[in-house]
């Protein structure tokens, strides 16, 4: 009974009503003459800013390389079959700029899409243009042209606290304008292996497939996070959902709108978390921080005087809990920005300032390796633990594009040889012969013959 009473009092404080009526279910009931507590006033302002996003993607049909040979097909009188199939997907988005029509969503919602359609709260369906995407943080911006759009006000997500009430709005399973509620269960979740840059808000507000890209709002109807992923060991919702904080999403949005991409800077350090063994070995009094294991030569870190063995404890005054904090903080800084690094060396607290540099990754025109790669820009990559040759750019009028290749595809083998770098691809590719490549695209993989 004491717990039930506490629950009623808590709801009373949240919704601002004095409720003294005893009810068996423990639900708030307004006294006569007073309205029932409801989230409706908040949702009436917030829901028009949350949209449904549907995409269609033309994908290359996998088939035996022999079936691509016209002579083979003619000899065995095989009928022509379509080499492409269409794949459709659903997700959600948030209007963050009503004047310019910018809609924020997850990269995985629109990834590789050939067509993006946005459905508004009032039923209008609009073609959307991709402005830019950041696969590493799973954020994308699309643009629509329409009048009378409603944008969500943006909250400072750094002010969120565990226990704050939040509302998730989206289109789970295609059910548009679905609302669920819960609380902030945890903050700063990382190391989950979901994205390259992780600083998630964890919530028990129900998030399901199709919610991705939708809004997580507070009780003022302000945008505090973008629903992104769930932890579902059995395939269903278990009350553990994750959202990208609004501050992080909006910082990335500004970069995508300005440059079409996120231009992440470089500090030039490799760090690792402090384990109990390292804490003991270094004789530290704190368990928080990240130890520098490597400093790149001539990097901003080297120029600032950082050395292997230094323990980074703060970045711009913010405490560092582990190596993931450094990756997130540095990854969102602009090239040329000044950053203050607080660290421990020989039990002494020290502070240096570094200037974020520009990462250098060699790019190569595909035609220099094979004529059928003309129109593509390649680079060596290690993305999501996959090493290979990345298609950075592909001209839409080129042979690679017509063959079904898309930016972001990774070549992991060529002519049946495992390759990890551009140099290895060049060694196995013969410009005078066909090129058999094995492509990794997200969780999919397929072979393709370029000839």
N, C-alpha and C positions, 0 to 999 in steps of 0.2 A: 504493500500500500504506500509506503514511503517513497519507493522508486516511481510509482505511478504518479504520485503527487508532484514529484520533482520534474517529471516529464511534462506535466501540464503547465507548471510554472515556467519552464523553459520556453515552451511554445508561446505562452502568454507574453513573455518578455520580447520574443522575436517579433511578434505581430502587433504588439502595442495594445492589447486588450486586457481588461481586468475580468478574469473568468473565475467564478467561484462555484459554479454548478458542478456537482459530482456526477461523473459519467463512467460507466464500467469500462468502456474501450479506451479511456484516457485521451480522447480527442478534444480539441478546443471547441467549445460551443459558446457563441456570443449570447449575452443576455438579451432579452426582448428590447428592441429598439436599436440594437447595434448590429452592424454588418458582420457576416462571418469572415474570419481571417482567410485571406486568399492571395495567391501569387498573380492573379489575373491582371491587376493594374500594371505590374512589372512586365508581364508577358505581352500585354497589348502594345507596349512601347518597343519591346525588344524583338518580337517575332518577325515583323516586317523586314528586319535587316538580315535575317537568316534565309538563305536560298537553297534550293535543290540544284545539284549539278549532275548532269548525265553526259557521258562521253561515249564516243564510238572510235574504235581503232581497227585499222586494216592490218591483219597479221599474216605473215608468210606461212603458207601451209608446208609442213615438213614432209619431205618425200625423198625417196632414194635418189642419189645423184644420177643414176642411170635413167630414171624417169624424166629427167630434164633434157635428155638427149633426143632431139627431133628424129634422128635416124632410128634410134631404138624404138621410139613410140610408133613410127611408121612401119617398121619391120614387123612388130607384134600387133599392129592395128589397134593400138590403145587409144581410146577416145580422149580428147582434150578435157581436162578438168580445171576448175578455177584454182589458181595458185594462191589466192588470198581469201581469208575469212574475216568476218567482222566480229569484233568483241565489244560488248557494251558493259559499262559499269556505272554505278551510282555513288554519289557522295553529297557533301554539303559544303556551304561556303558562307562567308560573313561579309556584308557590305561595310567597308571601313572608310570609304570616301564617296559620298553621294553625288558630289559635284562632278567628279571625274569617272565615276562608275567603277572604282576599283573593288574587287572582291578577293578576299583572302581565303585560301583553302590549303589542303595538304598536297604536296607534290605527287604522292601516290594516287591521288584521286584523278589527276589529269595527265599522269605520266604516259608519254608516247601517243597521246590522243590525237587523232586526225580531225575530230570535230568535238567542240565543247558547247553544250547547251545549258543555259541557266534558266530556271523557273522561279519566278518571284512569288512572294506571299499572295499577291492578288491574281495569280494564275498566268501572268504574261510569260511567254517563252522567248528567250533572246539568245542569239549566237554570241559567244564570248571569244575574245582574243587573248591569247596567252602573252602576258607582259614579261614574265620571267619566272624561273623556278630554281630552287636550291635543294637538290636531292639530299645533301648532307644533313640538313636540318628538317627536311620534309615540309617545306613551305613553298607556296606558289601564289602568284598574283595573276588574276585574269581581269579583263575589262569588258564592261557592257555599256551600250549606249541606250539610255532610257531616261525619261523624266520622272519626277516624283519618287525618287529613290530615298530610302531611309537608311542611315548609317548608325551603327552602334557607337555610343560614346565609349572612349577607351579609358580603362582604369590603370592605375600604377600597380602592376602585379607584384612588385616588390613589397607592397603593404599587406599582401595576403597572409593570413595566419592559419595554422592548423585548427580546424574546428569551425572556420567560417562557412556559412551556408552558400551553396552555389547551385545553379540551374543549368542543365545541358539541353541545348536546342539543336535539332538536326533532323535528318531523314533516314533513320535506321530501316534497313530492308525496303527502302523506297517509300516508307510511310512519312510523307513530308510533314513538317511543323509538329514533330513529336517532342514533348517536353518531359524531362525527368529531373529529379532534384536529389541533393545529398549534401555532403560537407567536403571540405578539403581534408583529405586523410593524411597527406604528407606533402612536403615541399622539397624541391631540389633533387628529385629522383634521377639517378644517372647510372651508367654501367649496365643498362638493361639489354644492350645490343639491338635496340629498335632503330635508332638513328645514329648518324655519325656525331652529331652534337646533341646532347641530352641534358635537360634541366627541367624535368617534367613536374607539373602539378599532379598529384595523385588524388583521385576522387572516387567516392562510392556512388555518385550519380550514375545511373545506368547508361553505358555507352555500348553501342552495338554496331555491326557492319552497316555502313551508310551514314553513321554519325560523323565519320572523319571529315574534318574541315569545318564542322559546325562550331557554334559558340558555347563557351562556358561563361556565364554571367553571374554577377553578385546580386544581392538583394536590392541594389539601386538600378539594376538593369544595365550595368556597365560590363564591357568586354574584359574579362580577366584571363582568358585562355582559349586555345583552339583545340577542340577534341581531336585526338590523333590515334590512340591505340588502346587496346585492352589486354589484360592478362587473362587468358582463357585456356587453362590446361585441358579442359574437357570439351572445348569448342564452343562453350556458351559463356554468358556473362556471369562473373562471380563477384561483382562489386569492386573490381580493381580496374579503374580506367586512368588514362594519362592524357594530359593536355599540355600543349606548348604555352608557356607564359606569354601574356599579351606584350610585355616589354620586348621579349626576344623576337616574337613574331613581327611586331611593328618595325623593329630595327632592321630586320631582314627585308621587310616589305619596302622600306625606303630605299635600300640598296638595289632591289630588283627593279623598282620603278625608275631609278636614276640611271642604272647601268645595264639592266637586263640580266644581271647576275650578281652574285655576292663575291666581292673582291676581298677575300680574307687575307689578313696580314700574317707575317712570319716573325716569331721571336727567335727561333733557332735553338730550342732546347728539347731534349727528350727527357721526360720525367716518368717517375713511377711512384705508386702509393707507398706510404710508410707502413711497413709491416712491423709487428712486435719485435721481430729479429733485428730489423733495421733501426728501430727506436733504441734498442739496447746497444747495438753496435756503435751508433753515433752518440750514445750517452745523452739522449734528448729527454727533456722534461715534458714535452708535448707529443701527442699522438697525431696531431693534425698538421697537414702540409704535404708537400711533394718533393722528393729528392731528385736532383738533376743527375741523370746518368750519362748524358752526352751534350756537349755544346758544339754546334756546327761552326766550322771555321769561317771567319769574316762575317758572322751573323750579327744581328743587333744585340743578342745576348753576349756574344764574345766581346763586342765593342764596349758593352756596359760593364764588363769585368766579371760576369758570372762564370762559375767553374763547376765541373763535375763534383758532386758531394755536397754542394750548397742545398739547403732546405728552404724552398720557397714557402713562405707562410702567408703572404699578403700580395694582392694585386690591386693597385689603386685604392688601397685602404680596406678592401674586402678580404675577409679571411679565406684562406685556401684549405679545404678539407682533404682534397686529394688531387691526383693528376687530371681528373676529368674537369675540375673547376678551372684549371689553367687553360685547358683546351677550349672550354666554352667562352671564358673571358677574352682570351686572345683572339679566338676565332671570330668574335663579333666586332673587333676593333678595326678601324680604317687604317689603310696603309699611310704611314707618316704620322700616326697618332703617338703621343708621348705616353708612356706607361711607367708607373712607379712600382718597382719590385722590392718587396720586403723579404728578407731571407736570413737564415742562421748560418754562420760559418765559425767553427771552433767555439761554440757556445756564445758567440757574440751576435747581437742583432745588427743587421746592416740594411741599408736602403740605397738602391741605385735607380737611375732613370734610363730607359731604353726607348728607341724609336722603332715602331713597328715597320718591318721591311716588306718588300714584295717577294712572294714565293716564286722561285724559278723552276719551271717545268718545261723541258724541251718539247716543242711541237714539230711535226714533220708532215709535209704534204704527202698524201697517200700515193700519188702518181710516181713519186721517186722510188717506191717499193714495187708497185705493180700497176700496169696501165688501167686495170679494172677498179683501182682504188682512187682514180682521178675524181676530184671533187670532194674528197674527205680529208680532214685534218686529224692526225693520229698523235697519241702520246702514250708513254708507258704509265701504268697506273697500278695502285694497290687499293682497291675499293671494296669495303665490306669483306675483307680477308680474301679477295679474289685478285690475283695478279694476272696481268695481261696487257693487251694493247687497246686503249680506249678510243672510240670514235668521238672526238671532241665536237666536230662540226661535220655536216654532210649537206652539200648543196642539193636543193630539191629537184634540180634538173639533171642530176648526175646518175651514172650507172649504179653506184651503191644504193642510192635512194630508191631507184626503180626496182632494184633487187630485193628490197624490203628491209635494208639496214637503216638504223636510226641513231641519232646522237645518244650517247650513253651505253650503247652496245659495247661489249668487251670481247675481243678475240682471245681465246684461251688456248687454241691450237690451230696450226696451219699445216696443211698437207700431212696430217697425222703426227705432227711433232708438237709437243707441249712448248708453248712460248710464254715468256713473261715480260719481254721488253721489245721495243721497236727494233733493236739490233738483232734479236733472235728471229723476229718476223722477216727481216730483210735477208737473213741467211738461208731460210727455207723457201722463200718465195722466188719462183722463176718467172720473170716477166714474159717469157715466151710460151708458157704453159698455163693451164687453168689453175686457179687457186682455190683449194678446199679449206674452208675455215669453219671452226666450231665457235659459235657465238653464245655468250652468256648474257641474258637480258632479264634482270631481276632474278626471279626464281625459275625462269624458263631457260632452256638451252636447245640449240638446234644447229644443224650443219647447213652450209650454203656453198654452192660452187659458183665462183666468179670466172667467167671465161669469155 
